[in-house]
Amino acid sequence: MTMLTPVSEHDLLLFWIALVVLLGAARGLGALMQRIGQPPVVGELAAGVIIGPTVFGRLFPDVAGWLFPGDEVPSALLLAVAWLGIVLLLVVTGFETDLGLLRRLGLPALSLSTGSLVVPLAMGFGLGWIMPSVFWGEQAGRQGFAMFIAVALSISALPVIAKIMTDMNLMRRNVGQLTIAAAMANDLVGWLLLGVVVGVFTAGTVDGAALAMSFGLVLLFLAAALTVGQRFADGILRRARRIGGFGAALSATLFVTFVLGAITQALGVEAVLGALIAGIVLGRSRYQRADVKRSIEVIGNEVFAPIFFATAGLYVDLAVLLEPQALTWTGIVLLVASLAKLVGSFLGGRLSGLTNVESLAAGIGLNARGAMEIVLATIGLSLGALNETSYAIIVLLAVATSMAAPPLLRPVLRRLRAAPEEEERLRHEQVLSRSLIANARSALLPTRGGLNSVVAARVVDSLMEPSAPVTVLSLHQPGTPDPDLDGIVHALHDRPVDVRVESHTDIGATILAEAKLGYGLVTLGLNDDYAGSHELSEPIQQVIARTPVPLLLVRRAARTRDIGDLEDLVIRRILLGVTGTRPGRGAEELASRLSLSFDADVLAVHVITRDVQTAGASPAVERQLERMQEVANSFGARSATAVRHGAVPADELLRAADEWDADTIVLGTSVRTANGQPFLGHGTEWLLEHARQRVIAVVFPSEDNSDKDADAS
């Protein structure tokens, strides 16, 4: 058995002191750069440059030699922490990579991405081919070095670009979304190509067979990670949320990251590619906790990434660039890299339909290479593709392009104008951002089959955005047959649907356990025997009492007899009960979305129960109706308002629905307790029992329930 060589006390002391110095200097200079409007990475890298051979090593060589002796053990310890920083940085980048955005933007995103990628690849390969051999790494020939420079010039820095777009309020603008989409594609393709290049260097040859094998392995890994890997990650995250809290979810996230990183490392590709793909897979999982993503982002960006960038600066001796030949080629690389990305992006933007101003803005934004370029340069140095001089050139390129992007963008953006369709999209997104229920990112639909669940599926499909997934959880007692779910799935149309069939004795507890896994909405179809028994079933009572998120209770109209009637399930007239409460506002949003989906009319009715002498409404009631009208207008719904008087609001609402020939009644309520049982209010429960129309009740949880998982959603 091989004995491990222990790390000496002196080596550990040097490691801890170096860690303190690097982190303190990186965070301090990073904060300083941020204060003057520059990316923090500039200061973090500068910290390593100052501490390293460029400045500190020349001014105080003895101290620098003691603190960073270059011995194998202290260097290995520092590099281990630095590589952990790289992995966390790429995971966070994966979190921000929205593959759905690439699909939604379609041809414009493809055109901009292609132009911003192909032109830099071609010009980078040509530049690398003609650069003198004094810039090649010890393991690189002309072809391998040219391939590496091509990838270096093609890549963009998604985190830096996202920060620039956010700071300049461009994140939701057309040009901002297209630039982010192009940066995602640049990064994804760039890292895939880097994986191929790394595979070629590892194989020690650049022949066609090795190139094809490396590319095939990378594509196979990507396909497997986004299919089998997605289910693997979902299963682990789901189990972690069931058995534990934040700690279990954090451990599961890092476990998936390390597994995919280890796989890519075993394939002869750097672990950073596995970390990037892990971030994409984990970020789009419906079971991922937002607080876990935030925590990884904070600890990665504020602790480990600064240490990595400072460590990267330790390997840069900018004095080598003062040699005439190095200085000349540094200028050439900066010029070619900037022009290649700018020209490629501009041509791609124009072909995609962007204006000259938008195309120019996209090109400037995509020129920021930032952190990703430094990661790539570090990999190139470790592979032997780059030497000390070419490494310094690539690092300088990363810093220069990141610093130049914000000041160059500002004058261009002053000339940017939004098209009418863009203004309409921004207005719609602003409305959804303030929504209580319509912006739910995912929904849970527990069911035991039946028409009410099919109607509930149709309602939730009309409420949520098309990309929001719905989980259909079919529950039944052991020994009973599985219910027919075809009608439910059909009612959800083309949105992402996850169907699970499970057998449990405690159905209510099973629904609640699933509801706590990060859903934004739970929808239940009431049983048909509800109107006869006048009681909610025990599982539904259990869910209503303890639901952590808003709940929709749906009861079909009396005329809906079978599944075939659903083709005629068209909402034409919606009677909305206006209360002015938070659940009431949720009901207003639901009615407005249904109006928009079905081109239906909404009559919003406020019932005054007190004895009044005039038919007019009080100023408070009129304000409620005006606010409801504003909600309807914001969603583009067609609505009218009315005030009625009656001793019992539910009776008056039902009379109004019958007189107006409404086919749907929508109302909001909150959970209360009566005789130890959950209670929705006499009016809501009476309407659910007696109305001939379909009834949809928007039920908001008590504050105690909704706060339990606030950080987890």
N, C-alpha and C positions, 0 to 999 in steps of 0.2 A: 504494500500500500504506500502510495506516494505521500510524504508528509508535506503539509503546507508550510511555506516560509513565513514566519510572523513578521508583521510590519513593526519596525523599531519605533521606540518612543520618539526619537528625533524626527523620523519621517512623519509621524502623526502630528507632532508639534508644527513642523513646516506646513503640513497640509492645512491645519486649522488656521494658522496665521495667514496663509495665502488666501484661504477662503474668505476670511474677514476682510482683508485688504481689497480683494477683487469685488466682493459684494458691496462694500461700503463705497468704493470709488465708482463702480458702475451705477448704483442707484443714485448717488449724488449728482454725477454728471448727466445721467439720464433725465433727472428732474430739472436740471438747469436747461438742457436742450428743449424740454417740453415747455418751459416757461417762455422761451423765445420763439415758439411756434415750429420747432423741428421735432421729428420723430425721436423718442427716447433712445432708440437703438443707436443713433449717432453718438450720443454721449456715452452709452455703455461700451461701444466699441472703442471710443476714444480713451476710455479708462484703461483698457488693456494696452493700447498703443503707448500711452504715457508711462504706464508701469513697466512695459516691456522694453525691448532693446532700443527702440527709437529714441526715447527720452531718458527714462530712469536708468536704463542699462548703460548709457553713455555718461551720464552725470555721476552716478554712484555705482560703478560696476561691482564693487565688493559686496555692497548690500544686496544688489539685484542678484548676484551670483549665489549669495547665501539663501535668499528667499525663494528663488526659482533656480535651483541648481541644475536642472535638466536630468537628474537621476531618474532611473526607471520607475521606482516605486512612487515618489511624490508626484511625478508627472502622470502616472497611471491613475492615481487617486483623483487628481484634478480633472483629468479627461473623462473619468467615469461620471463625475457630477455634471460636466459639460455636456456629455452625450445624453444624459437624462434630461437636461434642459432642451436639447434638440428634439427629443422624442415628445416632450410635453408641448413644445412650440408647434410641432406638426400636428399633434392631436387637436389643439385649439384651432389651427387652420382648417382641419377637417370639419370641426364643428360648424365653421362659418361657410363651408362649401355646400351649397344647395343644388343638388343635381336636378331637382324639380324646376328651379329657376332656369337652368340651361334648356330644359325641355320646353318650358312655357314661352321663352323668348324666341325659340325656333331659329328660323333662317337669319334674322339680323344678328343674333348672338353667334351663330355659326360663321357668318361672313366676317364679323369683327375678330372673332377668335382666330380664324384661319389666317387673316392678313397679319395680325399681330404676332403670329407664331411662325408662319412659313418664311416670311421675309427675314426676320432675325436669324432663323435657323440657317437659311442659305447664306446670308452675309457673314454670319458667325463662322460657318464651316470654311468659307473662303478666306476669312481673316486668319483663322487658326492655321490654315494650310500654308499661308505665306509668311507667318511669323517665324523668326529665326529659331534655330534649335536651342539657343541659350535660354529660352523661356519654357522649354519642355521639361516635364518632370522626369525623374530617373527611370520610370516605368513606361513612359509614353514615346511612341513614334510619331511621325507626322500625322498619320491618319487618326490615331487615337486622340492626340492633342487637339486636332481640328474638331473631332466629334464633341469633345468636352467643351471647347469654346463655343460651339454652336448651341449646346444646351444652356450654357451660361448666359448667352445673349438673348435666348428665347424666353427665359423664365421671368415671371413677375412676382411681386410680393403681395399676396392677397391681404394679409393683416395690415400692412402699411397702406395699401390702396383703400381698404375698407375704412381705416381711420381717417384718411384724407377726405373720402366721400362723406363720411359722417360729420366731420368738422365743418364741411362746407354745405351741409344740408342737401346733399345730392343722392343720398342712399336710395330714395324712392323715386327719383326722377328717371326718365327713360335712359338718359346718358349714363347716369349712375348705375342703374341696374345692368345695362349692357356692358359697362366697364367691369363691374364686379363679375358678371358672367364670363367675360373674356379672360379676366384674371384667374378665375376658377379653372377654365379650360387650359390656360397657359401653364398654371401650376400642375394640374393633373397630368397633362401630356408631357410637360417638362420633366416631372418626376418619373413618369413611366420611361421616358427616353433615357433619363439618368440611370434608371435601373438596368436598362439594356447596356449602356456604356460601362457601368460598374461590372456587369456580368462579363463583358468582353475583356476588361482589364483583369478580372479574376481568372478568366480562362487563359489569359496570356497571349491571345491572338485576336486579330480583327478580321478573320475570314468570314465568308458569307454564312457558313453553317453555324458558327458561334453566335453571329448576330441574330440569325433567325431563331436559334434556340433560346437566347436571352429574351428576345421580344415575345416569343411564344409563352415562356414561363411567366413573364410579367402580366401578359393579357389573361392567361389562365388564372393566375392569382387574383387579378381584379374581378374577373367574372365570378369566381368562387366566393370571394369576400362579399360581394354585393348580393349574393343569393343565399348560399348555404351559411356564409358568415353572418348575414343579417339575421337569419333565424337563430343561429347560435348566440349572437349578442342579445337579441330580444329575449331569448329564454333565460339567459343568465341575469339580465337586468330585471326581468319580471320576478324571478325567484328571489333576487336580492331585495326587491321592494316588499315582497311578501314576508320574508323572514327577518328583516332588519330595517333599520332606518338609514340615515345618511351614511354611516360608516360602511354598511354592507354595500350600498350603491356605489360608493367611491371605490371600494376594493374591487367590485365587479368591473367597473369601467377601466381601471388600471390593468386588471387581469386580461381583459380582451385586448387592450393596447399592447401589452407585452407579448401576448400569444401571436398576434399578427406581426409584430416586429421581429419576433424570433423566427417566424416562418420565412419572411423575406430575407433575413440574414442567412438562413439555411439555404435559400435558393441562390445565394451568391449576390444578392441585392442588398443595399443598405437597409437597416431597420427603420430608417426615417420614412421610407415608402409605406411600410406596414403601419407605421403610426398615423400617417396621413389618411390612409384608407380606413383605419380603425376609427379615426375622428369622424369621417363621413358616415360610417355605419352606425356608430354610437349616437351621433348627433341627430340622425333622423329616426331613431327608435322611439316609439311612442311611450316606452317605459323609462326613458332617461329622465332623471331629475334635473330640473333647472339649477338647483343649488349645487349639485355636483359639478355641472359644467362650469358654473361661475367659480367654484373653488379651484378647479384645475386651471382655469384661465388665470386666476389671481396668483396662485403659487407658481405657475409656470412663467407668467409674464413678469412677476415682481421679484422672484427669487432665482429660479434656475436659469431662465433665459438670460438675465443680466450677467450671471456667472459665465454662461457659455460665450456671450459676445465679448466679455472682458478677456476670457481665456483665448478666444480667437485673435484678439488684438495682441496678445503676448507673442504670437507667431509672426506678427507683421513688423518688419523693419522698413519703414518708409524711406529710410536713407538709401536703400538700394534703387529707388526710383529716381534718384538724382543723377545717376549715370546718364550720359547723353543718349545712348541707345534706348535704355529703359524709359527715360522721360519721353522720348519721341513716340515709342510704341504705346505708352500710357495714354498720351493724347489721342493717338489713332484709335485705340480700343474704345475710349470714352465717346469719341465722335461717331464711330461706326455703330456702336451699341445704341446710342441715342437716336441716330437717324434711322436705323433699321426698325426699331420699335415704333417710332413716330410715323414713318412713311407707311409701314405695314398696317398700322392701326388706322391711319387716315384713309388708305385705299379700301380697307375692309369696312370701315364705317360708312364711306360714301356708297359702296356697293350694297350695304344693308339698308340704305335709305336715310341714314343720319345726315344732318346738315353739315356744312363745313365747320361751323363752330363746335357742334357736338363731336364730330370726328376728331378735331384737333384736341378737344378736352379729353377724349378717350385715349388718344395717343400719349398725351402728357401724363395722364394718370397711370397708364400701363407701363410707362418708363420707370416708375419707382420699383426698384428691385429689392431694397432693404434686407430684411432678415433672411429671406430665402436664399438670396445670393451668397450671403456669408456662410450659411449652412452648406451650400453647394461647394464653395471655395474650400471649406474645411475638409469636405469629403475628397475633393480633388487633391488636396495636399496629402491626405492620409493614403490615398491610392497610389501616389506617385505620378499622377497625371499633371500636377502643377509643381513647380519649384518655388523657392522663396520669393522670387521676383514676380512671376505670373500670379502667385497667390496674392501678393500685395496689390497688383493691378486690379484683380477681380474684387477684392475688398474695397478698394477705393471707388470702383465703379458702383458698388452697392450704396456706399455712403453718399457719393455725389448725386446719383439719380434720385435718391430718397429726399435729399435736402432741396433739390431743384424743383421737385414736383409742386409743392404748395404755392410758392411765389409765382411760378409760371402759370398755374391754373387760375389764379384770382382775376387777372385782367381778361382772360378768355371767358370766364363765367359771367362777367358783367354784360356780355353780349348774348347770353343764352336766353331764349324765350321758349315757353312751354306751348305746345300745340293744344288745340281744344280737347282732343281725346286724352291727352296726358293730364290735363287739368281735371277732366272728369274722373279718371282713374285715381288721381291723388285725393280728390274729394271723397270718393268711395272708400278708400283706405283709411282716411281720417275718420269717417263715420264708424267703420268697423273697429278702429282702435279704441273708441269710446264705448263700444257695445258691451252689454252685460252678458249676453249669451250668444250673439250671432258670430262672434269671433272665436268660438271654441275650436281648438285645434284638432280635437278628436272626440268621438262620442261612443258611449257604451249602450247597446240595445239588448238587455236581457229579455228572453222570451221563452214561452212554452208553446209557441205556435199560435195560430188563430188570426182572425181578421183584424183584431185590435192592434196586434203587433205589426201587421202589414201596413195599416193606416199610420201607425207610429213611425214606421220606416219611411213612408212617403213624406211625413211632416219633417223629420230630421234631415232628410235629403234636400228638401226645399229650403231649410233654414241655414245650413252650413255651406261654406265655400266648397267648390268642387274637389279641391285637393285634400280636404280634411277626411281622414279615415274613420270608418265606423266598425266597431267590433260587435258582431252578433253572437251573443253568448246564449246558447240553447241549453236550458237546464230542465231536468226532469228527475222524478224519483226513481231510485234503482228498480229495475224490473219492468218499467213502462217503456213503450216504444219511443224511438226518436221522433220528434215532431217534423212536419214538412216545412222546410225553410225556403222553398223556391220562391214563393210570393214575396217574402221579406227581402231576399237578395235582389229580386227583380225590381222592387220598389226603390232600391238604393241606386239604381241605374249604373253609371260607369265609375263611380267613385271607388277608392280603395276600400275593400271589405275583407275583414278577417272573420271567418266563421269557425266557432268552436262549439262542440257538443260535449257536454259533461253531465254526469249523473251524481247528484248529491242529495243527502237527506235534509240538510239545512240550507235551503235555497236562498233565503234572505241574507245570511252571513256570507255565502259565496258571492252574491252580487256586491255586497259592501266591500269585501276584500278586493274584488276586481276593480271597483270604482275608485279605490284609493291608489291605483297604479298610474295616475297621471292624466285621466280623462278630464275633459272640460265640461262634459254634459252627460247625463244619464236619461234615457227615454224609456218609458214603460207603457205598454198597451194594457189597459184594464181588462180583466176577465169579463166574459159576457154575462156571468151570473151575478156581477156586481149590482146591477140595477134591481135584481130581485131580492138579494140578501141585504142590501143597504149597508154592507160592511166591506171594507177593504180586506183582501186576503192577508193572512199573517205575514208572509214574506214581503208584500208591498208595504204593510205597516212598518215592518222592520227597516226597510230601505228608506221610507219617508222620514222616519224618526232620526236616522243617523247618516243620511246622505251627506258626503263632504262637498258636493258640487251641485249646481242647479239641476233640477229634475223636471222633465216633461211627463205629465200624465195624459194619456190620449185614450179617448173612448170613441168608437166609431159611431157614425150616424145610423139611425134605426133602419134606413132603407138599404144599407150595404149588407147584402145577404151572402155573397160568396166572393171568391177570389176574382172571378170574371168581372165583377162589378168595379174592380179597381181601375179598369180601363176608363171607366166613367167617373172616377174619383176626381172631380174637378171642383175646385173651390171658386165660387163666384161672389159670395157675399159673406163678409166676416163681421160678426157683432163683437166688439171689443169693450170689455168693462174697464173704465178708467178709474183708478184709485189714487194716483199720485204717490204710491209707495214704490220701493225698490222692486219688489216682484211685479208691481203694475207696470213699471218701465220695461221690465223684461218681456211682459206680455205685449206691450206696444211694439217692441222690436220684432217679436215673433209675427204679430199680425202684419206688420209692414213688409217683412220678408216674404210671407205667404202671398200678400197682395202683389208683390213684384213678380214672384215665381208663376202665379196663376192668372195674372192680370185681373185680380179680383178687386172689388170695392170694399172699403172698410167703413163701418159706422161706429164711431167711438162714443159710448154713452156713459155719462156720469149720473148716478142716481142720488138724489138728495132725499134723505129720510126724515129730516126735521120738518115740522109744520111751518110752512111759509105762506104768506098772503099773495105773493107775486110769482109769476112764472119765470122771472129772471134768475140768473145764477149769481152767486156771490163773486167778488173779485178773485178769491182764492180758487174757486172752481173754474172760473174763466182762464186763470193762469195755467191750471192743470191741462185744460183742453188745448190752449195755445201751445203749450210745451209738447203735448202729444202730436199736434199738427206739425210741429217742427221736426219731430222724430220721423213721422211719416214722409214728410218732404225730403228729409236727408236720405232716406232709402229709396225715394222715387215712387212711393206708394200713392194710390188714389184714395182719399179719405174725406170723411165729413164728420162733424161732431153734433152731439145732441145732449140736452139735459132733460131728465125725467124725474118725477116725484113719486115716491111710494114708500110705504112703511117697511117693506121687505125688499132689499135690493135685488136678490136673486129672482123673485117673482117678476119684478119690473124688467129686469134684463131678459127674462124668458119671453115676456109679452112683447118686448121690443123686437126680439129675434123673430117671433112668429109674425108680427105685423109687417116687418121689413122683408120677410121670407129669407132670412139668413140660413145658410147651410152649415156654418161653423161658428162656434162661440169660443172666444179666447179670453182668458182671465188669469190674473196673477195672484198668488197667495203665499203665505209663509207658514212654516210648521209650528203648531202650538200643541199643548198637551191638555187632554181632558180625561179624567178618570184613569190616569196612568197610560193612556193611549195617545198616539199621534193624531192630531186633529187639524184639518185643513180649513175649518170654518164652516158654519152651517150653510152659507150660500154656495160655496164651491162644491161641497159634497152633495147638496140638493140638486144642483145643476148636473153634476156627473150622473146622478141617479135618474133624473126625470126628463132632461132635454131630449127632443127627437133629433136635434142637430148633433153633428160631431162636436165634441168638447175637448179643448186642449187647455190644461191647467199648468201654468209655469210656477213651479214650487221652488222657493229659495230655502236653503238649509239655515238652521239656526247658526248664529255667529260661532258658537262653540264648535260645531261640526266643521264649518268652512275654514276655520283657522288652523285645524289640526294638520292639514297637508298643504298649507299655503306656500311653503318653501319648496314643496316637492313637485308642484305642477309646472 
